[in-house]
Amino acid sequence: MTAKRRHLAQRRKAVGLSQEALANRLNIERSTVVRWESGETEPLPWIRPKLARALQISVDQLAELLAMEPSPNLASVPDDAPWQAVPGASEQLLAAGH
């Protein structure tokens, strides 16, 4: 598994979700989550806000998790940090209407 996907899986586990639980929350198949974490596919743009909410991070942080090189800022956020503690996350979600 590539580094980017390892971070995605770690974040999912940190919020206490199995692949199946995340898939159920997003109303998708578990195999889709497996493909995201294995690096075979990327989440489509329309599902990214829902995925970010499920992982309790901002959409920008999700983009960093999906990027090839995770940013140092994201690496400094503890895996178990609630999304409210992430600077700008709640404002972004509110601005996006979520």
N, CA, C and O atoms as a printed pandas DataFrame, in Angstrom:
     atom_number atom_name residue_name chain_id  residue_number  x_coord  y_coord  z_coord
0              1         N          MET        A               1    0.851   -1.180    0.000
1              2        CA          MET        A               1    0.000    0.000    0.000
2              3         C          MET        A               1    0.892    1.236    0.000
3              4         O          MET        A               1    1.876    1.289    0.738
4              5         N          THR        A               2    0.564    2.215   -0.808
5              6        CA          THR        A               2    1.370    3.426   -0.882
6              7         C          THR        A               2    1.193    4.251    0.376
7              8         O          THR        A               2    0.248    4.044    1.137
8              9         N          ALA        A               3    2.116    5.198    0.594
9             10        CA          ALA        A               3    2.061    6.035    1.784
10            11         C          ALA        A               3    0.760    6.813    1.856
11            12         O          ALA        A               3    0.174    6.940    2.931
12            13         N          LYS        A               4    0.301    7.337    0.726
13            14        CA          LYS        A               4   -0.909    8.150    0.748
14            15         C          LYS        A               4   -2.103    7.335    1.215
15            16         O          LYS        A               4   -2.933    7.823    1.982
16            17         N          ARG        A               5   -2.190    6.110    0.760
17            18        CA          ARG        A               5   -3.330    5.283    1.127
18            19         C          ARG        A               5   -3.191    4.744    2.539
19            20         O          ARG        A               5   -4.196    4.483    3.200
20            21         N          ARG        A               6   -1.985    4.574    3.003
21            22        CA          ARG        A               6   -1.792    4.146    4.388
22            23         C          ARG        A               6   -2.356    5.208    5.323
23            24         O          ARG        A               6   -2.964    4.880    6.342
24            25         N          HIS        A               7   -2.157    6.480    4.981
25            26        CA          HIS        A               7   -2.691    7.555    5.808
26            27         C          HIS        A               7   -4.222    7.572    5.775
27            28         O          HIS        A               7   -4.867    7.842    6.788
28            29         N          LEU        A               8   -4.791    7.282    4.616
29            30        CA          LEU        A               8   -6.247    7.233    4.498
30            31         C          LEU        A               8   -6.801    6.117    5.389
31            32         O          LEU        A               8   -7.770    6.329    6.117
32            33         N          ALA        A               9   -6.199    4.954    5.332
33            34        CA          ALA        A               9   -6.638    3.828    6.159
34            35         C          ALA        A               9   -6.423    4.125    7.642
35            36         O          ALA        A               9   -7.265    3.787    8.474
36            37         N          GLN        A              10   -5.296    4.757    7.971
37            38        CA          GLN        A              10   -5.032    5.098    9.374
38            39         C          GLN        A              10   -6.074    6.064    9.904
39            40         O          GLN        A              10   -6.529    5.923   11.039
40            41         N          ARG        A              11   -6.457    7.040    9.100
41            42        CA          ARG        A              11   -7.456    8.008    9.543
42            43         C          ARG        A              11   -8.809    7.325    9.747
43            44         O          ARG        A              11   -9.510    7.597   10.722
44            45         N          ARG        A              12   -9.168    6.435    8.816
45            46        CA          ARG        A              12  -10.425    5.696    8.952
46            47         C          ARG        A              12  -10.435    4.912   10.257
47            48         O          ARG        A              12  -11.425    4.921   10.988
48            49         N          LYS        A              13   -9.337    4.240   10.542
49            50        CA          LYS        A              13   -9.243    3.449   11.776
50            51         C          LYS        A              13   -9.253    4.344   13.008
51            52         O          LYS        A              13   -9.823    3.980   14.036
52            53         N          ALA        A              14   -8.626    5.509   12.911
53            54        CA          ALA        A              14   -8.546    6.429   14.051
54            55         C          ALA        A              14   -9.919    6.927   14.484
55            56         O          ALA        A              14  -10.138    7.201   15.664
56            57         N          VAL        A              15  -10.838    7.045   13.541
57            58        CA          VAL        A              15  -12.188    7.482   13.905
58            59         C          VAL        A              15  -13.091    6.298   14.211
59            60         O          VAL        A              15  -14.292    6.461   14.426
60            61         N          GLY        A              16  -12.504    5.105   14.228
61            62        CA          GLY        A              16  -13.227    3.919   14.661
62            63         C          GLY        A              16  -14.128    3.284   13.621
63            64         O          GLY        A              16  -15.119    2.639   13.961
64            65         N          LEU        A              17  -13.783    3.465   12.349
65            66        CA          LEU        A              17  -14.613    2.905   11.281
66            67         C          LEU        A              17  -13.901    1.756   10.585
67            68         O          LEU        A              17  -12.721    1.852   10.249
68            69         N          SER        A              18  -14.625    0.679   10.373
69            70        CA          SER        A              18  -14.124   -0.388    9.511
70            71         C          SER        A              18  -14.377    0.040    8.071
71            72         O          SER        A              18  -15.077    1.022    7.825
72            73         N          GLN        A              19  -13.819   -0.683    7.138
73            74        CA          GLN        A              19  -14.090   -0.377    5.727
74            75         C          GLN        A              19  -15.586   -0.500    5.450
75            76         O          GLN        A              19  -16.161    0.321    4.736
76            77         N          GLU        A              20  -16.199   -1.510    6.009
77            78        CA          GLU        A              20  -17.630   -1.719    5.787
78            79         C          GLU        A              20  -18.470   -0.609    6.419
79            80         O          GLU        A              20  -19.437   -0.142    5.817
80            81         N          ALA        A              21  -18.103   -0.188    7.628
81            82        CA          ALA        A              21  -18.847    0.889    8.284
82            83         C          ALA        A              21  -18.728    2.194    7.504
83            84         O          ALA        A              21  -19.708    2.926    7.366
84            85         N          LEU        A              22  -17.541    2.484    6.997
85            86        CA          LEU        A              22  -17.353    3.691    6.192
86            87         C          LEU        A              22  -18.181    3.601    4.916
87            88         O          LEU        A              22  -18.839    4.565    4.526
88            89         N          ALA        A              23  -18.146    2.449    4.276
89            90        CA          ALA        A              23  -18.929    2.253    3.050
90            91         C          ALA        A              23  -20.422    2.444    3.330
91            92         O          ALA        A              23  -21.115    3.102    2.554
92            93         N          ASN        A              24  -20.910    1.887    4.409
93            94        CA          ASN        A              24  -22.328    2.043    4.762
94            95         C          ASN        A              24  -22.676    3.503    5.009
95            96         O          ASN        A              24  -23.727    3.980    4.580
96            97         N          ARG        A              25  -21.793    4.207    5.701
97            98        CA          ARG        A              25  -22.039    5.621    5.990
98            99         C          ARG        A              25  -22.111    6.449    4.707
99           100         O          ARG        A              25  -22.868    7.417    4.625
100          101         N          LEU        A              26  -21.312    6.058    3.700
101          102        CA          LEU        A              26  -21.262    6.797    2.439
102          103         C          LEU        A              26  -22.232    6.242    1.398
103          104         O          LEU        A              26  -22.369    6.789    0.304
104          105         N          ASN        A              27  -22.896    5.151    1.756
105          106        CA          ASN        A              27  -23.854    4.530    0.840
106          107         C          ASN        A              27  -23.167    4.021   -0.437
107          108         O          ASN        A              27  -23.658    4.206   -1.551
108          109         N          ILE        A              28  -22.017    3.376   -0.227
109          110        CA          ILE        A              28  -21.244    2.810   -1.335
110          111         C          ILE        A              28  -20.875    1.378   -0.976
111          112         O          ILE        A              28  -21.140    0.922    0.136
112          113         N          GLU        A              29  -20.270    0.679   -1.909
113          114        CA          GLU        A              29  -19.817   -0.692   -1.673
114          115         C          GLU        A              29  -18.482   -0.689   -0.919
115          116         O          GLU        A              29  -17.657    0.204   -1.110
116          117         N          ARG        A              30  -18.282   -1.684   -0.072
117          118        CA          ARG        A              30  -17.028   -1.816    0.653
118          119         C          ARG        A              30  -15.856   -1.926   -0.310
119          120         O          ARG        A              30  -14.767   -1.433   -0.016
120          121         N          SER        A              31  -16.063   -2.563   -1.450
121          122        CA          SER        A              31  -14.983   -2.727   -2.430
122          123         C          SER        A              31  -14.470   -1.377   -2.927
123          124         O          SER        A              31  -13.310   -1.257   -3.321
124          125         N          THR        A              32  -15.332   -0.366   -2.907
125          126        CA          THR        A              32  -14.905    0.969   -3.314
126          127         C          THR        A              32  -13.885    1.515   -2.311
127          128         O          THR        A              32  -12.865    2.082   -2.702
128          129         N          VAL        A              33  -14.163    1.343   -1.033
129          130        CA          VAL        A              33  -13.227    1.783    0.015
130          131         C          VAL        A              33  -11.913    1.015   -0.127
131          132         O          VAL        A              33  -10.836    1.597    0.007
132          133         N          VAL        A              34  -11.996   -0.270   -0.394
133          134        CA          VAL        A              34  -10.800   -1.088   -0.584
134          135         C          VAL        A              34   -9.962   -0.532   -1.741
135          136         O          VAL        A              34   -8.741   -0.422   -1.631
136          137         N          ARG        A              35  -10.619   -0.186   -2.838
137          138        CA          ARG        A              35   -9.879    0.358   -4.000
138          139         C          ARG        A              35   -9.249    1.707   -3.681
139          140         O          ARG        A              35   -8.140    1.991   -4.134
140          141         N          TRP        A              36   -9.944    2.548   -2.904
141          142        CA          TRP        A              36   -9.354    3.833   -2.509
142          143         C          TRP        A              36   -8.091    3.596   -1.696
143          144         O          TRP        A              36   -7.055    4.211   -1.949
144          145         N          GLU        A              37   -8.183    2.700   -0.718
145          146        CA          GLU        A              37   -7.059    2.473    0.186
146          147         C          GLU        A              37   -5.908    1.731   -0.489
147          148         O          GLU        A              37   -4.757    1.857   -0.071
148          149         N          SER        A              38   -6.208    0.973   -1.512
149          150        CA          SER        A              38   -5.140    0.255   -2.217
150          151         C          SER        A              38   -4.491    1.129   -3.286
151          152         O          SER        A              38   -3.467    0.758   -3.859
152          153         N          GLY        A              39   -5.085    2.286   -3.552
153          154        CA          GLY        A              39   -4.530    3.188   -4.547
154          155         C          GLY        A              39   -5.006    2.912   -5.959
155          156         O          GLY        A              39   -4.532    3.544   -6.903
156          157         N          GLU        A              40   -5.937    1.979   -6.124
157          158        CA          GLU        A              40   -6.447    1.663   -7.462
158          159         C          GLU        A              40   -7.299    2.800   -8.024
159          160         O          GLU        A              40   -7.235    3.091   -9.218
160          161         N          THR        A              41   -8.089    3.435   -7.175
161          162        CA          THR        A              41   -8.977    4.522   -7.604
162          163         C          THR        A              41   -8.938    5.645   -6.580
163          164         O          THR        A              41   -8.387    5.498   -5.489
164          165         N          GLU        A              42   -9.532    6.766   -6.953
165          166        CA          GLU        A              42   -9.655    7.920   -6.060
166          167         C          GLU        A              42  -11.135    8.190   -5.824
167          168         O          GLU        A              42  -11.956    7.911   -6.697
168          169         N          PRO        A              43  -11.484    8.722   -4.675
169          170        CA          PRO        A              43  -12.885    9.104   -4.460
170          171         C          PRO        A              43  -13.296   10.180   -5.470
171          172         O          PRO        A              43  -12.544   11.122   -5.722
172          173         N          LEU        A              44  -14.466   10.038   -6.030
173          174        CA          LEU        A              44  -14.972   11.033   -6.978
174          175         C          LEU        A              44  -15.249   12.347   -6.247
175          176         O          LEU        A              44  -15.532   12.340   -5.049
176          177         N          PRO        A              45  -15.170   13.464   -6.954
177          178        CA          PRO        A              45  -15.336   14.773   -6.315
178          179         C          PRO        A              45  -16.638   14.921   -5.527
179          180         O          PRO        A              45  -16.638   15.559   -4.474
180          181         N          TRP        A              46  -17.729   14.361   -5.999
181          182        CA          TRP        A              46  -19.007   14.543   -5.319
182          183         C          TRP        A              46  -19.073   13.835   -3.972
183          184         O          TRP        A              46  -19.868   14.220   -3.115
184          185         N          ILE        A              47  -18.245   12.801   -3.769
185          186        CA          ILE        A              47  -18.300   12.066   -2.507
186          187         C          ILE        A              47  -17.265   12.562   -1.499
187          188         O          ILE        A              47  -17.331   12.217   -0.320
188          189         N          ARG        A              48  -16.322   13.361   -1.954
189          190        CA          ARG        A              48  -15.249   13.800   -1.056
190          191         C          ARG        A              48  -15.736   14.579    0.164
191          192         O          ARG        A              48  -15.212   14.354    1.255
192          193         N          PRO        A              49  -16.710   15.484    0.039
193          194        CA          PRO        A              49  -17.195   16.157    1.262
194          195         C          PRO        A              49  -17.792   15.181    2.272
195          196         O          PRO        A              49  -17.587   15.337    3.475
196          197         N          LYS        A              50  -18.520   14.189    1.803
197          198        CA          LYS        A              50  -19.096   13.180    2.697
198          199         C          LYS        A              50  -18.000   12.340    3.339
199          200         O          LYS        A              50  -18.065   12.020    4.526
200          201         N          LEU        A              51  -16.991   11.986    2.545
201          202        CA          LEU        A              51  -15.874   11.209    3.064
202          203         C          LEU        A              51  -15.113   12.011    4.115
203          204         O          LEU        A              51  -14.738   11.474    5.158
204          205         N          ALA        A              52  -14.887   13.278    3.846
205          206        CA          ALA        A              52  -14.188   14.133    4.813
206          207         C          ALA        A              52  -14.956   14.196    6.129
207          208         O          ALA        A              52  -14.362   14.083    7.201
208          209         N          ARG        A              53  -16.273   14.375    6.052
209          210        CA          ARG        A              53  -17.083   14.410    7.278
210          211         C          ARG        A              53  -16.994   13.089    8.030
211          212         O          ARG        A              53  -16.866   13.080    9.254
212          213         N          ALA        A              54  -17.061   11.983    7.314
213          214        CA          ALA        A              54  -16.982   10.673    7.960
214          215         C          ALA        A              54  -15.634   10.478    8.647
215          216         O          ALA        A              54  -15.552    9.851    9.703
216          217         N          LEU        A              55  -14.579   11.019    8.041
217          218        CA          LEU        A              55  -13.236   10.903    8.619
218          219         C          LEU        A              55  -12.928   12.023    9.607
219          220         O          LEU        A              55  -11.848   12.057   10.196
220          221         N          GLN        A              56  -13.878   12.937    9.785
221          222        CA          GLN        A              56  -13.765   14.051   10.733
222          223         C          GLN        A              56  -12.566   14.947   10.428
223          224         O          GLN        A              56  -11.824   15.352   11.322
224          225         N          ILE        A              57  -12.401   15.241    9.152
225          226        CA          ILE        A              57  -11.356   16.150    8.703
226          227         C          ILE        A              57  -11.957   17.095    7.671
227          228         O          ILE        A              57  -13.076   16.886    7.204
228          229         N          SER        A              58  -11.212   18.132    7.320
229          230        CA          SER        A              58  -11.687   19.066    6.302
230          231         C          SER        A              58  -11.497   18.470    4.913
231          232         O          SER        A              58  -10.752   17.505    4.738
232          233         N          VAL        A              59  -12.168   19.045    3.939
233          234        CA          VAL        A              59  -12.014   18.608    2.550
234          235         C          VAL        A              59  -10.570   18.816    2.099
235          236         O          VAL        A              59  -10.021   17.991    1.368
236          237         N          ASP        A              60   -9.960   19.910    2.532
237          238        CA          ASP        A              60   -8.555   20.166    2.172
238          239         C          ASP        A              60   -7.638   19.090    2.756
239          240         O          ASP        A              60   -6.712   18.628    2.090
240          241         N          GLN        A              61   -7.897   18.700    3.983
241          242        CA          GLN        A              61   -7.069   17.654    4.592
242          243         C          GLN        A              61   -7.274   16.316    3.891
243          244         O          GLN        A              61   -6.334   15.533    3.753
244          245         N          LEU        A              62   -8.494   16.055    3.452
245          246        CA          LEU        A              62   -8.738   14.841    2.684
246          247         C          LEU        A              62   -7.923   14.871    1.396
247          248         O          LEU        A              62   -7.319   13.870    1.013
248          249         N          ALA        A              63   -7.908   16.017    0.735
249          250        CA          ALA        A              63   -7.113   16.143   -0.492
250          251         C          ALA        A              63   -5.644   15.852   -0.199
251          252         O          ALA        A              63   -4.960   15.231   -1.013
252          253         N          GLU        A              64   -5.164   16.291    0.944
253          254        CA          GLU        A              64   -3.777   16.014    1.325
254          255         C          GLU        A              64   -3.566   14.526    1.572
255          256         O          GLU        A              64   -2.531   13.971    1.203
256          257         N          LEU        A              65   -4.549   13.881    2.197
257          258        CA          LEU        A              65   -4.437   12.433    2.416
258          259         C          LEU        A              65   -4.364   11.683    1.094
259          260         O          LEU        A              65   -3.683   10.663    0.988
260          261         N          LEU        A              66   -5.060   12.186    0.100
261          262        CA          LEU        A              66   -5.103   11.524   -1.194
262          263         C          LEU        A              66   -3.923   11.896   -2.084
263          264         O          LEU        A              66   -3.668   11.235   -3.091
264          265         N          ALA        A              67   -3.202   12.956   -1.712
265          266        CA          ALA        A              67   -2.060   13.418   -2.507
266          267         C          ALA        A              67   -0.885   12.445   -2.363
267          268         O          ALA        A              67   -0.827   11.648   -1.426
268          269         N          MET        A              68    0.022   12.530   -3.293
269          270        CA          MET        A              68    1.184   11.638   -3.264
270          271         C          MET        A              68    2.042   11.842   -2.017
271          272         O          MET        A              68    2.468   10.873   -1.387
272          273         N          GLU        A              69    2.292   13.094   -1.665
273          274        CA          GLU        A              69    3.117   13.396   -0.502
274          275         C          GLU        A              69    2.268   14.116    0.538
275          276         O          GLU        A              69    1.888   15.266    0.320
276          277         N          PRO        A              70    1.958   13.473    1.663
277          278        CA          PRO        A              70    1.205   14.161    2.700
278          279         C          PRO        A              70    1.964   15.388    3.188
279          280         O          PRO        A              70    3.188   15.358    3.313
280          281         N          SER        A              71    1.242   16.456    3.460
281          282        CA          SER        A              71    1.895   17.687    3.900
282          283         C          SER        A              71    2.326   17.565    5.357
283          284         O          SER        A              71    1.743   16.787    6.112
284          285         N          PRO        A              72    3.341   18.329    5.757
285          286        CA          PRO        A              72    3.771   18.309    7.154
286          287         C          PRO        A              72    2.660   18.774    8.092
287          288         O          PRO        A              72    2.589   18.315    9.232
288          289         N          ASN        A              73    1.788   19.683    7.628
289          290        CA          ASN        A              73    0.701   20.153    8.480
290          291         C          ASN        A              73   -0.251   19.032    8.838
291          292         O          ASN        A              73   -0.676   18.933    9.989
292          293         N          LEU        A              74   -0.596   18.189    7.885
293          294        CA          LEU        A              74   -1.506   17.092    8.144
294          295         C          LEU        A              74   -0.844   16.058    9.038
295          296         O          LEU        A              74   -1.495   15.465    9.899
296          297         N          ALA        A              75    0.437   15.845    8.838
297          298        CA          ALA        A              75    1.138   14.856    9.653
298          299         C          ALA        A              75    1.146   15.267   11.116
299          300         O          ALA        A              75    1.260   14.411   11.993
300          301         N          SER        A              76    1.028   16.566   11.399
301          302        CA          SER        A              76    1.069   17.020   12.782
302          303         C          SER        A              76   -0.275   16.894   13.479
303          304         O          SER        A              76   -0.359   17.087   14.692
304          305         N          VAL        A              77   -1.336   16.572   12.730
305          306        CA          VAL        A              77   -2.652   16.415   13.339
306          307         C          VAL        A              77   -2.763   14.978   13.830
307          308         O          VAL        A              77   -2.629   14.042   13.042
308          309         N          PRO        A              78   -3.009   14.792   15.132
309          310        CA          PRO        A              78   -3.118   13.424   15.645
310          311         C          PRO        A              78   -4.260   12.681   14.954
311          312         O          PRO        A              78   -5.283   13.273   14.612
312          313         N          ASP        A              79   -4.071   11.377   14.756
313          314        CA          ASP        A              79   -5.079   10.567   14.086
314          315         C          ASP        A              79   -6.417   10.596   14.801
315          316         O          ASP        A              79   -7.460   10.445   14.166
316          317         N          ASP        A              80   -6.402   10.790   16.120
317          318        CA          ASP        A              80   -7.661   10.751   16.853
318          319         C          ASP        A              80   -8.219   12.147   17.141
319          320         O          ASP        A              80   -9.157   12.287   17.925
320          321         N          ALA        A              81   -7.650   13.180   16.514
321          322        CA          ALA        A              81   -8.131   14.546   16.741
322          323         C          ALA        A              81   -9.512   14.718   16.122
323          324         O          ALA        A              81   -9.722   14.337   14.971
324          325         N          PRO        A              82  -10.461   15.287   16.871
325          326        CA          PRO        A              82  -11.775   15.540   16.278
326          327         C          PRO        A              82  -11.672   16.635   15.234
327          328         O          PRO        A              82  -10.781   17.481   15.310
328          329         N          TRP        A              83  -12.572   16.631   14.260
329          330        CA          TRP        A              83  -12.485   17.601   13.170
330          331         C          TRP        A              83  -12.603   19.025   13.677
331          332         O          TRP        A              83  -12.059   19.934   13.050
332          333         N          GLN        A              84  -13.288   19.257   14.781
333          334        CA          GLN        A              84  -13.413   20.614   15.298
334          335         C          GLN        A              84  -12.063   21.181   15.727
335          336         O          GLN        A              84  -11.870   22.397   15.723
336          337         N          ALA        A              85  -11.144   20.320   16.092
337          338        CA          ALA        A              85   -9.840   20.785   16.548
338          339         C          ALA        A              85   -8.904   21.116   15.389
339          340         O          ALA        A              85   -7.826   21.671   15.601
340          341         N          VAL        A              86   -9.303   20.783   14.190
341          342        CA          VAL        A              86   -8.477   21.055   13.023
342          343         C          VAL        A              86   -8.754   22.477   12.559
343          344         O          VAL        A              86   -9.900   22.804   12.249
344          345         N          PRO        A              87   -7.740   23.330   12.505
345          346        CA          PRO        A              87   -7.971   24.731   12.129
346          347         C          PRO        A              87   -8.691   24.855   10.792
347          348         O          PRO        A              87   -8.259   24.297    9.784
348          349         N          GLY        A              88   -9.794   25.594   10.801
349          350        CA          GLY        A              88  -10.521   25.883    9.580
350          351         C          GLY        A              88  -11.501   24.819    9.134
351          352         O          GLY        A              88  -12.284   25.063    8.216
352          353         N          ALA        A              89  -11.486   23.651    9.749
353          354        CA          ALA        A              89  -12.340   22.557    9.278
354          355         C          ALA        A              89  -13.812   22.884    9.434
355          356         O          ALA        A              89  -14.586   22.711    8.493
356          357         N          SER        A              90  -14.210   23.354   10.611
357          358        CA          SER        A              90  -15.635   23.617   10.818
358          359         C          SER        A              90  -16.107   24.768    9.937
359          360         O          SER        A              90  -17.227   24.740    9.427
360          361         N          GLU        A              91  -15.263   25.775    9.756
361          362        CA          GLU        A              91  -15.637   26.893    8.898
362          363         C          GLU        A              91  -15.825   26.439    7.458
363          364         O          GLU        A              91  -16.750   26.881    6.778
364          365         N          GLN        A              92  -14.939   25.548    6.992
365          366        CA          GLN        A              92  -15.048   25.048    5.628
366          367         C          GLN        A              92  -16.338   24.266    5.433
367          368         O          GLN        A              92  -17.031   24.426    4.428
368          369         N          LEU        A              93  -16.649   23.422    6.401
369          370        CA          LEU        A              93  -17.858   22.619    6.282
370          371         C          LEU        A              93  -19.103   23.488    6.330
371          372         O          LEU        A              93  -20.061   23.244    5.596
372          373         N          LEU        A              94  -19.097   24.501    7.188
373          374        CA          LEU        A              94  -20.245   25.405    7.262
374          375         C          LEU        A              94  -20.386   26.212    5.975
375          376         O          LEU        A              94  -21.495   26.406    5.476
376          377         N          ALA        A              95  -19.271   26.676    5.444
377          378        CA          ALA        A              95  -19.311   27.462    4.212
378          379         C          ALA        A              95  -19.812   26.624    3.033
379          380         O          ALA        A              95  -20.436   27.142    2.107
380          381         N          ALA        A              96  -19.528   25.329    3.088
381          382        CA          ALA        A              96  -19.945   24.440    2.018
382          383         C          ALA        A              96  -21.395   23.988    2.201
383          384         O          ALA        A              96  -21.937   23.272    1.359
384          385         N          GLY        A              97  -22.013   24.403    3.290
385          386        CA          GLY        A              97  -23.409   24.055    3.533
386          387         C          GLY        A              97  -23.609   22.696    4.164
387          388         O          GLY        A              97  -24.654   22.076    3.969
388          389         N          HIS        A              98  -22.621   22.211    4.924
389          390        CA          HIS        A              98  -22.727   20.894    5.540
390          391         C          HIS        A              98  -22.878   21.023    7.026
391          392         O          HIS        A              98  -22.983   20.016    7.726
